[in-house]
Amino acid sequence: MILTALTDTDISFLRFIQQHRLVEIDPLLYYISYFTTFVSIGIVLTILIVSLKNKSKALRLVFFKMLAVLIIAATISLSLKTLIFRERPFKVYPDIEKLSEGGSSSFPSGHTLETFAIAVGLSILVPKKKIIIAVFTWAILVAYSRMALGVHYPGDVLGGMIIGSLIGFLVPLLFRIKKTTN
């Protein structure tokens, strides 16, 4: 009963998003979605380049933490997609228009998980207002694009936001744990 209500709400919200999207920005949303991982890698590599240029050990540590965030996000996303199979909405509902690529399982939204992991991790490690606004704007646009392009349910995106945020928060904390020797 509860699962049916959640599924009904999920598809109703997705239909609302698809029916009320600005069709004129579909190409922009496609490119935002398509370049997600390139942007994530670019952010991490930019941190490395700036750390090398400035000879900053502190920034190099930020690079390693963000690299770990990205790798762990990808690993968890792929693992969950394998463990929890959910058919893509455009395959189940013929009225949902597929406007982008979508892999096998729908849950969680890997794009959203990745961007929220990067956004949260970066905002913790480099707490500058301009950076925080930029990365969260990007993450929200990616999340929206996955629904507007018909490849994810809102529940997939919400799951990606929550899991990605947890990764972005917890991974930098793991680097703070110091081993104690007797």
NORFENCOR-V582599 format. One line per field, one symbol per residue. ss: DSSP state (H for helix, E for strand, - for the rest). psi: psi as a letter, one per 40 degrees, with the letter a starting at -180 (. if undefined). burial: I if it has 16 or more other C-alpha atoms within 10 Angstrom, else O. A space follows every 10 residues. Layout:
ss=???
psi=???
burial=???
//
This chain:
ss=-HHHHHHHHH HHHHHHHHH- --HHHHHHHH HHHH-HHHHH HHHHHHHHHH HHH---HHHH HHHHHHHHHH HHHHHHHHHH HHH-----HH HH-------- ---------H HHHHHHHHHH HHHHH---HH HHHHHHHHHH HHHHHHHH-- ---HHHHHHH HHHHHHHHHH HHHHHH---- --
psi=dddddddddd ddddddddde ihddeddddd ddddeddddd dddddddddd dddefhdddd dddddddddd dddddddddd dddghhiide ddheehhhei ihacidhihd dddddddddd dddddgghdd dddddddddd ddddddddee eiiddddddd dddddddddd dddddehihh i.
burial=OOOOOOOOOI IOIIIOIIOO IOOOOIOOII OIIIOIIOOI OOIIOOIIOO IOOOOOOOII IIIIIIIIII OIIIOIIIOI IOOOOIIIII OOOOOIIIII OIOOIIIIII IIIIIIIIII IIIOIOOOOO OIOOIIOIII IIIIIIIIII IIIIIIIIII IIIIIIIIIO IIOOOOOOOO OO
//
